[in-house]
Amino acid sequence: MDKKYTILIVDDKLENLQYLHIVLKDEDYDIRATPDAMMALEAAKLNTPDLILLDIKMPNIDGYELCRMIKKQESLKEIPIIFISALDSVEDKVKAFEEGGVDYITKPFEPKEIQARIKTQLQIHKSKIMIARLYEQQDLFVKKIMHEMNTPVSIISLNTDLMERQNGPSKEVEAIKASVKTLSSIYGDLSYKIKKETKEYKISQINLLEFISSRVQFFDELANTKDIHLNLEYNKNCDVFINKYELERVIDNTISNAIKYSKQSSEINIFFGEEAGDTIIEIEDFGVGIEDLDMIFQAYYQQSNKRLGLGLGLNIVKEICDKYGIDIDVMSKKGVGTKFVFDIKSIVKSSL
């Protein structure tokens, strides 16, 4: 073992405490034991154990109640708790897991079973801590990337606009501006992934025609680099109630994905309005098609023939649509194209 683990044993029977101490003494654990529930709680607060062996039937405060008290403590809630008890009914075992226990050992104790189960839970707990730390490092790394991206992207964008004003439009400038918009979209995805749990995304009233028209205009330069024409049609304008940034992520990721997988000199049809009694947004490309429809909304998924981007865009689209109750229907045929249909009735509150 990499470290000497601390195990707290809570049982009102002294003979059980002594027996468990004997069983575990050769495993190089730091063993602490108490027959008192409140003393166990205070001891855990002062010196956090790596694992708790907890009896159920104890006077005053039983094991279930003590488990609840432990789980309410922010510093203790992740500690694995193994219940130890003479109670052997399914109901007792189910309740133990419902209260937050990770395992259940029945008396009389079998030494090898206790040792094996403790080792397993300690290893699982160690792995969880390691994964949590990796996520923290990943989060920090992504934040640093975003910070490093923001300044050069802004400088490129400003200088490109200046070059265009001085020298007029050109294919080279258009290509640079399109690439900047691709980076901006990636930046937006990373920002949303990091901030979605902590930032409050307030709902506002958005005119759909104005909004989608602005996004089509935004992607026009990117589409031009592949000689793709963006067609926008609608049969009924309406207002939607949703956070503007989140709607932007849905529309932007779907359009950019359509451009990415479209064939050269093709077109993308964008439609919104009423169809068969539903209010929808429809984005259709005539590109390579999607290989595996069951996988497209998973994070980091990328088609084998087009390994572009981070594979986060459609995962974010699905998260936001689920949040607002927007149904997504995806139809695709290899070599023919793909159509995304968003049923947005859940966010439509009034028609114009």
C-alpha positions, -999 to +999 in steps of 0.1 A: +000+000+000+011+035-008+001+049+026-011+037+060-048+039+059-069+050+090-099+029+098-125+039+123-145+011+139-178+019+156-195-009+176-211-008+210-198-044+218-162-042+231-156-079+221-164-070+185-140-040+186-113-062+199-119-090+174-119-066+144-087-050+158-070-084+158-083-093+123-069-060+109-037-055+129-015-073+104-028-052+075-008-022+085-038+000+092-040+027+117-070+014+137-092+036+159-122+022+177-150+035+198-183+021+212-199+056+212-216+071+181-211+108+190-175+102+200-170+085+166-184+115+148-162+140+167-132+118+162-139+117+125-141+155+123-108+159+141-089+133+121-106+121+090-105+083+085-101+066+052-129+041+059-155+035+086-167+001+099-201+009+114-224-014+135-262-009+130-277-018+163-263+006+189-280+024+218-292+060+215-279+065+180-280+035+157-257+030+127-282+044+101-286+077+120-248+080+125-243+074+088-267+102+080-249+125+104-216+117+088-228+123+053-241+157+063-206+168+071-189+183+040-155+170+050-167+135+057-194+128+032-171+109+008-157+085+034-167+049+025-188+033+052-191-004+055-220-016+077-213-045+100-243-062+116-260-094+127-291-083+108-293-103+076-326-093+060-328-078+025-346-048+039-317-040+063-292-043+036-311-022+012-316+005+039-279+004+046-271+012+010-298+038+008-283+056+038-249+058+020-231+026+029-208+011+002-208-024+016-225-047+042-208-074+062-229-097+084-219-112+117-203-136+126-173-121+108-151-141+084-116-125+087-106-130+050-139-115+039-134-084+060-099-079+049-108-083+012-138-060+013-119-033+031-091-035+006-116-032-022-134-002-008-101+016+000-089+010-035-122+023-050-120+054-027-084+060-037-094+058-074-123+083-068-099+107-052-074+103-081-102+109-107-114+140-088-079+154-088-075+147-125-108+165-132-095+195-112-063+195-131-082+192-164-104+220-154-074+242-146-057+232-178-088+241-199-091+275-181-054+282-189-060+273-226-090+296-227-070+324-212-042+319-237-066+317-266-087+348-258-060+374-263-044+362-296-079+355-311-090+391-303-058+405-317-061+385-349-097+395-353-090+432-348-060+433-372-079+413-398-107+439-397-081+466-400-064+449-430-098+445-447-106+482-443-072+493-456-069+468-485-104+457-492-119+422-491-098+392-502-100+354-500-070+354-477-086+378-452-119+359-455-101+326-447-085+342-416-118+356-404-135+322-409-107+304-388-111+330-361-148+322-359-140+285-356-117+293-327-144+315-311-169+286-313-144+262-297-138+289-270-176+291-264-179+254-260-150+252-235-164+282-216-199+266-213-185+232-202-165+249-174-191+274-162-224+255-166-225+242-131-217+275-114-230+303-137-266+313-137-279+314-173-309+337-171-338+333-195-347+361-218-372+367-246-356+362-280-370+369-315-362+338-335-359+355-369-335+382-356-315+356-337-311+329-364-305+356-391-276+369-370-261+334-366-264+327-403-246+360-410-219+350-384-212+317-402-214+331-437-176+336-440-169+301-427-194+286-452-178+307-480-144+290-475-161+258-488-183+276-513-214+265-492-246+285-495-267+290-463-304+291-471-327+305-444-365+301-447-393+304-422-431+303-424-439+318-390-418+341-367-421+337-330-404+346-297-387+320-276-379+321-239-344+307-233-310+319-223-295+337-253-260+322-248-274+287-245-295+291-277-264+304-294-245+272-285-273+250-299-276+269-332-239+276-336-228+240-330-254+226-353-246+250-381-208+247-377-212+209-376-232+210-408-205+232-425-177+209-412-193+177-427-208+193-459-193+187-493-176+214-512-199+238-532-230+224-515-257+241-495-273+240-460-310+246-455-321+263-423-358+265-416-379+275-386-416+278-381-446+255-379-448+221-394-474+194-387-486+214-356-452+217-341-428+247-339-394+235-351-360+246-361-345+225-389-309+224-401-301+202-431-268+196-449-260+175-479-227+161-468-210+129-457-237+118-433-233+104-398-218+070-392-233+062-358-263+082-347-263+066-313-229+081-305-231+116-318-242+133-285-215+117-265-187+140-253-155+138-274-171+117-301-157+123-336-164+106-369-134+085-380-134+101-414-135+137-401-116+141-369-121+178-365-128+199-334-130+186-299-161+165-302-179+186-276-204+206-298-233+181-301-228+169-265-234+205-254-264+208-278-280+177-262-273+190-226-290+223-233-319+208-252-325+183-223-324+212-199-352+231-217-373+201-228-364+205-265-367+172-285-341+165-311-347+143-341-317+134-363-320+118-397-289+109-417-278+089-447-242+082-455-230+102-485-264+120-487-265+143-457-280+149-423-310+168-409-314+180-373-350+189-363-355+207-329-390+207-315-390+240-296-426+242-284-414+240-248-397+274-252-422+291-274-445+314-254-460+338-279-463+342-317-459+374-336 
